[in-house]
Amino acid sequence: MPRLTPIRAVLLLAFMLAGCDSRTAEYPADTPEQTLDSAAAMVADGNADRLVDLVYAEDEHMRSLLNQVGLLLGSMQALADAVQNRFPEELEALRNKTRREGAGPILARLVASGRSSTNREFGVSQIDRTGLTLDTGKAAGKRRSRPPQMSESQRELVNSLLRQLLADPYRWLEQGRARLTTSRITDDTVAILWDGKAVLPPFGLVLIQRENRWWLVPPTSFPGVRKVMPRTEDEWFVWGSMVKTIRNVVEDLRKDVDAGRIRNLTDLADTAVEKAAIPSMLIFFAYSNLVEQREQEQTAQRNTKDAAPDPPPGKP
C-alpha cells in the first residue's frame, strides 16, 4: 500500500475516488484506420471516457493516470450535452464560427504549433503560442509575488478556447474523421495527419503497433513534456489529483448549467477559470516542491559520487 505522505493526506481530503465504468462495447484497433474510426465511434456512442482505451501506457502509473483522464473525458461529454440542451442557439453559432475557420481553433493550433512557437521549453518558463504567452514565473529563476494579469485580448482568446473546449469538445472528431489520415513511418509506426499536415509538429503525434493493436502514443517523449513528467509515486499521485480537480470543476459546471446558474458560453468559460484557479495553483505548488526536492536529492547524490575517493589500485 502506498505510503501516506503529508501531500497525499491533504489531497485525499480534497478528492473522492470515482467508480469504474463498465467496458461492454467493442472498439477494434487492428489497423491505424480502425483506431481512428473507433475513437470517432466512442464519441458518437456517448463513450468519450473510453478514448483512453486507445492510448498506449508504458507502465501501471501511466495507465492509472489515463483511467482518471478517461473519467474526465466522460464528464466533459456530459457537460457538452448539458450545454447543448441549455444553449442550443449559441452553441450552433459557435459551431458555425468553427466551420468558417476550417480546422477549429484548438486543433488548428496543434497543427501549427511547431511553426508558430518560438519557445521549445514547453511548460518550463512559459507557454508561447501565436497570440498567447502565459508566464509561469520561473524564467531567470524569479518568483512572481502575484499571477500576471492578462490583457483583454488575451482574456478573450483564452475564453474563446475554453468555450470550444468545454461546450463542444468532441464535435471535430465526430464531424472531421475524414480529415484525419495517417502516414507510414516504420512498419509499426504511423503519423497522424489533419488535412495532410502533422499534428503537434515538429515531433508529431503517432500511432504504434503493440500486442496486435494500434495505439495512440501520448506526447510524453517531447523534450519539454518529458522535462515535467512525473517520476516518483508522489509525483504521479499529484498528477492524478490534478486530473481529479479538473473533473470536479467540470462536474460543478455541468450542475451549474443544469440549474441555470450559467447564463451563456462566455459565463461558462469565466466560471471555469474562477473554479479552477485556486485548486490548480495549490496543486502546481505541491508538484513544484516535489520536483525541486527530487532534483536536490539527485544533485546531492551526484556530488557524493563525485567526492568519493578513487578505489586503491587493484581493487574494484
Protein Blocks (a to p, Z undefined) as FASTA:
>chain_A
ZZddfklmmmmmmpccddddddfbccdffbfklmmmmmmmmmmnopamlmmmmpccfblk
lmmmmmmmmmmmmmmmmmmmmmmmmmmmlmmmmmmmmmmnonojklmmmmmmmmmpcbfb
ghkloccdehiacdehlgghiacfbdcdddfklmmmmmmmmmmmmmmmmlmmmmmmmmpc
cddfblmbccddeehiaehiakbpadddeehiacdddfklgmklmmmpcfbfklmmmmmm
mmmmmmmmmmmmmmmmmnopafbfklmmmmmmmmmmmmmmmmmmmmmmmmmmmmmmmmmm
mmmmmmpccddehiZZ
